[in-house]
Amino acid sequence: MDHLPQTQEAELPVLSRFYGIVVYMNYRDHDPPHFHARDQNQEVLVEINSSLVKGTFPRRALRLLFDWTEIHQEELERNWTLARNHKPLETIAPLP
């Protein structure tokens, strides 16, 4: 796995980009484990274990995001643990 650079500027390191969706995780975030995603001018927070979504997202983008989350559940959980321990995060492959 590639590691993302750990810098003070990288407050929200990007984990993946696909179909205009940008997925990122905050080093100093709250429980439960989750990630953030942005598409155009909309943003959501997605809980890793339950897929509970907070925010609004285009329907098509949300379907793609759920597909990606299902495929990369373990990598998301691993990145959450890394972030909580202030370790460099790993990039995650985009949807094909």
Secondary structure as GFF3:
##gff-version 3
##sequence-region A 1 96
A	DSSP	beta_strand	14	18	.	.	.	ID=ss1
A	DSSP	beta_strand	21	24	.	.	.	ID=ss2
A	DSSP	beta_strand	34	39	.	.	.	ID=ss3
A	DSSP	beta_strand	42	47	.	.	.	ID=ss4
A	DSSP	beta_strand	53	55	.	.	.	ID=ss5
A	DSSP	alpha_helix	59	71	.	.	.	ID=ss6
A	DSSP	alpha_helix	73	84	.	.	.	ID=ss7
###
